[in-house]
Amino acid sequence: HGKIRLLEAVRDHGSISAAGRSMGMSYRRAWLLTDELNHLFEEPVIDAKHGGPGGGGATLTLFGHHVVQRYRLIEAKAHAAVAADLAALAGALTIQSPDC
């Protein structure tokens, strides 16, 4: 889940560094995670440009966009599949939590 959030942050911020900062992680940690993701799949999910006078940057590849979309679809389907069970459990609580 955190890696998908990182991909979304790269998409939104246009750089690995800014994405990491937005999630409270170091550039090194963000870079290691994105590098891991690029090697996890058959195709890269992030296209990173090295910094320099014009600066660097990173974008999701088309495949990266598909990975994020597919993950969020699976997540929504899983949540919908268990919504009734979660509601039943929440109804059985003696103390109501704001998250329920």
Phi, psi and omega in degrees: 000317179295326180290324177293319176300322178295317177300317178296322179292321176298315178302316185284327186257341178077012175202151178292319181299310180294323178298314178299314179301319182294339180255005179074029178238158180290159175301317181302314180297314180298318180295316180299319179293318179292324176296318177300316179297320179297331180265351182284327183256167178296330181237154176292149178258341180230138173250109183254137176254135180292147179292176181163201181303321180271359182083168179259220179149167179210144176225157173284141172285170176303318178297321177300318176299318179296320179299313180298313181298316181295317179299313181295326176294314178300316180300316180295318179295319179295317179297316180297323182293332183249005184303315181296319179295318178296320178295320178297317178295317180298323179292338181271356180288143177277334177240125181277129178266147177296342180279347184268000000 
